[in-house]
Amino acid sequence: MKKIFAILSVVVMALTACTQQTHKVKVLAHRGHVSAGKEVVTDENSLDALRRAQELGVNGVEFDVHLTADNQLVVHHDNKIAEGLSCQGSTFDEIRAYRLPFGNQIPTPREWLEQAKQTPHIMQMIEIKAHKKEGSEAEIVRQTLAIIHELDMLDQICFVSFNSNTLDEVKRQEPNAKVVFNSSSLSKSWPPKKVHEHGYDAVSYNVSVILNRTEWIEEFRSYGIDTFLWMVNSDLLHDIASECRFDWITSDYCELFVK
């Protein structure tokens, strides 16, 4: 009960602090579009989930990239895939032989981006996953940028990470790349001035973070820094995002908000 009152209190404060002028927020499909209503109908981070997001007409799609034990790239959210099989601890061939619950193969970033290129108006957000092995994130950035440049897709891409060092590495390797600082922790979230000083293009903050710092929203806007609100899976949070003039929402149920 205390948790419910705390959430309602944050919502009231957010609505009070935000402008009453609503606007249309852009919709980012979280790991592709995997649902029909709220029923899961395909595997997240699969090419099928990407195609469904493209067909729905979202504004952007987020996907996750790992480096395998033999230094190749795969698209999957968690490091663990199945018992005895993981993105970072298994080989590329072992991972590609596996089939996800709905029968999809775990894709490569090249396969993903080749499909994504068919809808150049739909932004692709690449999350670089954390790795224990030193240098792994930099290698992911290097390999991914090579594919992006080969396909001439830099304008369609942004990189996202919870780790500022990873984002700095993206900017070091490709100064023109767009980067997004991700946070789910209020204590670790950067204020607008710090984000601006690091040259980041956007922030992606969890609801519990940004709705406790609603004064940041206008300040981010003044710096020209885009704002993503996650996870938005209800009409109430969508309305808050609109009234607070967030640029983007990230959602597991995109069809609720794509008109």
C-alpha positions as a Python dict, from the first residue, in 0.01 Angstrom:
ca = {
    (1, 'M'): (0, 0, 0),
    (2, 'K'): (286, 240, 84),
    (3, 'K'): (441, 168, -256),
    (4, 'I'): (114, 252, -433),
    (5, 'F'): (85, 583, -247),
    (6, 'A'): (448, 665, -332),
    (7, 'I'): (388, 602, -702),
    (8, 'L'): (70, 810, -701),
    (9, 'S'): (254, 1091, -525),
    (10, 'V'): (524, 1094, -793),
    (11, 'V'): (261, 1096, -1068),
    (12, 'V'): (80, 1393, -912),
    (13, 'M'): (406, 1586, -876),
    (14, 'A'): (498, 1508, -1235),
    (15, 'L'): (168, 1630, -1371),
    (16, 'T'): (189, 1944, -1159),
    (17, 'A'): (544, 2025, -1271),
    (18, 'C'): (486, 1960, -1640),
    (19, 'T'): (329, 2189, -1893),
    (20, 'Q'): (-34, 2131, -1980),
    (21, 'Q'): (47, 2160, -2349),
    (22, 'T'): (51, 1806, -2485),
    (23, 'H'): (244, 1686, -2785),
    (24, 'K'): (294, 1361, -2971),
    (25, 'V'): (581, 1157, -2829),
    (26, 'K'): (777, 918, -3049),
    (27, 'V'): (754, 546, -2977),
    (28, 'L'): (1059, 320, -2936),
    (29, 'A'): (991, -53, -2955),
    (30, 'H'): (1176, -228, -2672),
    (31, 'R'): (1367, -522, -2824),
    (32, 'G'): (1135, -509, -3123),
    (33, 'H'): (758, -550, -3125),
    (34, 'V'): (677, -886, -2965),
    (35, 'S'): (317, -857, -2848),
    (36, 'A'): (-41, -866, -2968),
    (37, 'G'): (-226, -672, -2704),
    (38, 'K'): (-29, -783, -2401),
    (39, 'E'): (23, -1140, -2522),
    (40, 'V'): (377, -1225, -2632),
    (41, 'V'): (366, -1371, -2982),
    (42, 'T'): (732, -1377, -3090),
    (43, 'D'): (1085, -1368, -2951),
    (44, 'E'): (1233, -1037, -2840),
    (45, 'N'): (1545, -922, -3024),
    (46, 'S'): (1455, -1142, -3320),
    (47, 'L'): (1429, -1042, -3683),
    (48, 'D'): (1060, -1127, -3662),
    (49, 'A'): (1020, -876, -3377),
    (50, 'L'): (1201, -614, -3586),
    (51, 'R'): (981, -677, -3891),
    (52, 'R'): (667, -654, -3678),
    (53, 'A'): (787, -320, -3540),
    (54, 'Q'): (851, -195, -3893),
    (55, 'E'): (506, -305, -4005),
    (56, 'L'): (345, -137, -3702),
    (57, 'G'): (514, 190, -3789),
    (58, 'V'): (705, 274, -3472),
    (59, 'N'): (954, 561, -3469),
    (60, 'G'): (1244, 354, -3342),
    (61, 'V'): (1354, 7, -3233),
    (62, 'E'): (1595, -86, -2954),
    (63, 'F'): (1811, -400, -2962),
    (64, 'D'): (2102, -542, -2761),
    (65, 'V'): (2446, -657, -2872),
    (66, 'H'): (2693, -897, -2707),
    (67, 'L'): (3040, -1023, -2800),
    (68, 'T'): (3069, -1403, -2811),
    (69, 'A'): (3356, -1609, -2667),
    (70, 'D'): (3514, -1613, -3013),
    (71, 'N'): (3473, -1237, -3066),
    (72, 'Q'): (3169, -1227, -3291),
    (73, 'L'): (2853, -1024, -3244),
    (74, 'V'): (2504, -1149, -3159),
    (75, 'V'): (2175, -977, -3076),
    (76, 'H'): (2025, -1088, -2744),
    (77, 'H'): (1925, -917, -2420),
    (78, 'D'): (2050, -1136, -2136),
    (79, 'N'): (2394, -1288, -2133),
    (80, 'K'): (2237, -1623, -2043),
    (81, 'I'): (2047, -1780, -2332),
    (82, 'A'): (1973, -2125, -2196),
    (83, 'E'): (2125, -2376, -1957),
    (84, 'G'): (2490, -2410, -2055),
    (85, 'L'): (2462, -2146, -2328),
    (86, 'S'): (2547, -1776, -2299),
    (87, 'C'): (2626, -1490, -2531),
    (88, 'Q'): (2964, -1411, -2380),
    (89, 'G'): (3069, -1762, -2277),
    (90, 'S'): (2970, -1963, -2585),
    (91, 'T'): (3090, -1962, -2944),
    (92, 'F'): (2910, -1803, -3234),
    (93, 'D'): (2829, -2140, -3393),
    (94, 'E'): (2688, -2276, -3066),
    (95, 'I'): (2464, -1972, -3027),
    (96, 'R'): (2344, -1975, -3387),
    (97, 'A'): (2249, -2343, -3360),
    (98, 'Y'): (2005, -2261, -3079),
    (99, 'R'): (1642, -2170, -3145),
    (100, 'L'): (1449, -1925, -2928),
    (101, 'P'): (1110, -2025, -2776),
    (102, 'F'): (912, -1913, -3085),
    (103, 'G'): (1159, -2079, -3322),
    (104, 'N'): (1363, -1776, -3423),
    (105, 'Q'): (1740, -1784, -3464),
    (106, 'I'): (1947, -1538, -3261),
    (107, 'P'): (2043, -1275, -3522),
    (108, 'T'): (2363, -1089, -3588),
    (109, 'P'): (2380, -709, -3592),
    (110, 'R'): (2449, -726, -3966),
    (111, 'E'): (2129, -919, -4028),
    (112, 'W'): (1938, -680, -3804),
    (113, 'L'): (2072, -368, -3971),
    (114, 'E'): (2022, -503, -4323),
    (115, 'Q'): (1655, -551, -4236),
    (116, 'A'): (1638, -214, -4059),
    (117, 'K'): (1779, -36, -4364),
    (118, 'Q'): (1456, -115, -4548),
    (119, 'T'): (1283, 145, -4327),
    (120, 'P'): (1538, 429, -4304),
    (121, 'H'): (1288, 655, -4124),
    (122, 'I'): (1283, 417, -3824),
    (123, 'M'): (1569, 489, -3585),
    (124, 'Q'): (1770, 196, -3449),
    (125, 'M'): (1899, 215, -3091),
    (126, 'I'): (2187, -23, -3021),
    (127, 'E'): (2246, -110, -2656),
    (128, 'I'): (2604, -219, -2588),
    (129, 'K'): (2577, -477, -2311),
    (130, 'A'): (2818, -487, -2019),
    (131, 'H'): (3099, -744, -2033),
    (132, 'K'): (3342, -864, -1767),
    (133, 'K'): (3624, -913, -2018),
    (134, 'E'): (3821, -593, -2058),
    (135, 'G'): (3797, -433, -2400),
    (136, 'S'): (3482, -619, -2504),
    (137, 'E'): (3262, -310, -2524),
    (138, 'A'): (3522, -129, -2735),
    (139, 'E'): (3539, -428, -2969),
    (140, 'I'): (3159, -432, -3003),
    (141, 'V'): (3169, -64, -3090),
    (142, 'R'): (3446, -120, -3346),
    (143, 'Q'): (3272, -410, -3520),
    (144, 'T'): (2929, -250, -3510),
    (145, 'L'): (3053, 80, -3651),
    (146, 'A'): (3226, -107, -3933),
    (147, 'I'): (2891, -262, -4032),
    (148, 'I'): (2710, 71, -3998),
    (149, 'H'): (2961, 249, -4219),
    (150, 'E'): (2953, -31, -4476),
    (151, 'L'): (2574, -4, -4494),
    (152, 'D'): (2587, 378, -4481),
    (153, 'M'): (2343, 390, -4187),
    (154, 'L'): (2508, 621, -3933),
    (155, 'D'): (2226, 876, -3955),
    (156, 'Q'): (1974, 605, -3864),
    (157, 'I'): (2162, 481, -3555),
    (158, 'C'): (2214, 578, -3194),
    (159, 'F'): (2407, 391, -2924),
    (160, 'V'): (2286, 351, -2568),
    (161, 'S'): (2459, 226, -2253),
    (162, 'F'): (2440, 247, -1875),
    (163, 'N'): (2819, 293, -1880),
    (164, 'S'): (2949, 639, -1965),
    (165, 'N'): (3291, 495, -2055),
    (166, 'T'): (3125, 291, -2329),
    (167, 'L'): (2953, 599, -2469),
    (168, 'D'): (3282, 789, -2457),
    (169, 'E'): (3439, 505, -2655),
    (170, 'V'): (3168, 532, -2919),
    (171, 'K'): (3240, 904, -2951),
    (172, 'R'): (3615, 838, -2964),
    (173, 'Q'): (3577, 592, -3251),
    (174, 'E'): (3306, 789, -3433),
    (175, 'P'): (3259, 1152, -3321),
    (176, 'N'): (2946, 1186, -3534),
    (177, 'A'): (2768, 893, -3370),
    (178, 'K'): (2463, 972, -3157),
    (179, 'V'): (2482, 840, -2800),
    (180, 'V'): (2223, 803, -2524),
    (181, 'F'): (2300, 779, -2153),
    (182, 'N'): (2082, 516, -1984),
    (183, 'S'): (1994, 502, -1615),
    (184, 'S'): (1756, 326, -1379),
    (185, 'S'): (1916, 462, -1062),
    (186, 'L'): (1838, 803, -920),
    (187, 'S'): (2179, 824, -753),
    (188, 'K'): (2365, 738, -1074),
    (189, 'S'): (2161, 954, -1311),
    (190, 'W'): (2341, 1256, -1449),
    (191, 'P'): (2186, 1603, -1438),
    (192, 'P'): (2143, 1793, -1766),
    (193, 'K'): (2458, 2004, -1737),
    (194, 'K'): (2683, 1699, -1694),
    (195, 'V'): (2522, 1518, -1986),
    (196, 'H'): (2572, 1828, -2199),
    (197, 'E'): (2936, 1865, -2095),
    (198, 'H'): (3006, 1508, -2205),
    (199, 'G'): (2856, 1577, -2546),
    (200, 'Y'): (2582, 1315, -2523),
    (201, 'D'): (2279, 1350, -2748),
    (202, 'A'): (2005, 1207, -2527),
    (203, 'V'): (1917, 1043, -2198),
    (204, 'S'): (1700, 738, -2141),
    (205, 'Y'): (1580, 744, -1781),
    (206, 'N'): (1356, 504, -1596),
    (207, 'V'): (1021, 638, -1477),
    (208, 'S'): (1136, 625, -1113),
    (209, 'V'): (1435, 845, -1201),
    (210, 'I'): (1303, 1124, -1415),
    (211, 'L'): (964, 1165, -1247),
    (212, 'N'): (1154, 1241, -927),
    (213, 'R'): (1353, 1505, -1116),
    (214, 'T'): (1087, 1667, -1331),
    (215, 'E'): (1276, 1996, -1319),
    (216, 'W'): (1541, 1831, -1538),
    (217, 'I'): (1307, 1784, -1833),
    (218, 'E'): (1298, 2147, -1940),
    (219, 'E'): (1670, 2183, -1872),
    (220, 'F'): (1750, 1889, -2098),
    (221, 'R'): (1535, 2053, -2363),
    (222, 'S'): (1726, 2380, -2328),
    (223, 'Y'): (2051, 2196, -2404),
    (224, 'G'): (1899, 2024, -2708),
    (225, 'I'): (1924, 1685, -2537),
    (226, 'D'): (1647, 1439, -2626),
    (227, 'T'): (1463, 1255, -2347),
    (228, 'F'): (1348, 893, -2347),
    (229, 'L'): (1112, 769, -2074),
    (230, 'W'): (1103, 397, -1993),
    (231, 'M'): (921, 171, -1938),
    (232, 'V'): (591, 311, -2064),
    (233, 'N'): (333, 33, -2079),
    (234, 'S'): (18, 215, -1968),
    (235, 'D'): (-203, 500, -2090),
    (236, 'L'): (-133, 689, -1766),
    (237, 'L'): (245, 695, -1821),
    (238, 'H'): (195, 779, -2189),
    (239, 'D'): (-19, 1078, -2089),
    (240, 'I'): (245, 1190, -1840),
    (241, 'A'): (515, 1160, -2108),
    (242, 'S'): (305, 1368, -2345),
    (243, 'E'): (221, 1638, -2093),
    (244, 'C'): (583, 1658, -1978),
    (245, 'R'): (689, 1679, -2345),
    (246, 'F'): (930, 1388, -2346),
    (247, 'D'): (1070, 1329, -2691),
    (248, 'W'): (1037, 949, -2675),
    (249, 'I'): (876, 668, -2481),
    (250, 'T'): (1015, 315, -2472),
    (251, 'S'): (745, 50, -2459),
    (252, 'D'): (688, -325, -2462),
    (253, 'Y'): (333, -265, -2597),
    (254, 'C'): (386, -25, -2883),
    (255, 'E'): (55, -90, -3054),
    (256, 'L'): (-118, 88, -2765),
    (257, 'F'): (47, 412, -2868),
    (258, 'V'): (109, 394, -3244),
    (259, 'K'): (-193, 544, -3416),
}
